[in-house]
Amino acid sequence: MNTILQDKWMIIASIELLIILFLLIKLRKVKKTESLDKEILKSKATSINMSDIMNDIHLAPTLYKKLSRACHPDRFAGTNLEITANQLFQEAQLAENNYAKLCDLKKQIEQKLNISIS
């Protein structure tokens, strides 16, 4: 009688353990989805300016070509502006796909190198 009673308690304890494991797994999945929901809300909160993206795609390449030709260091070889031209050329290379930075750089190139870029 004692072994039968122990077997029943063992079965009940096993069932309780399975229920606890099931609930823990379910709770873990809920936490993962909550963190994903938070990430989605954060990404929706950031505003994306499509105008800037379109400028980067369509206008940046042509402006980069103009700037790289205008301030190429070989153009200023042997002059006191060669180092400045080299620095500006490197900055233009880094900002090759960023139209806003290229526009700012255009003003700097025109001022520092005393040239006009159309």
Secondary structure, 3 states (H helix, E strand, C coil): CHHHHHHHHHHHHHHHHHHHHHHHHHHHHHHHHHHHHHHHHHHHHCCCCHHHHHHHHHCHHHHHHHHHHHCCHHHHCCCCCHHHHHHHHHHHHHCCCCHHHHHHHHHHHHHHHCCCCC
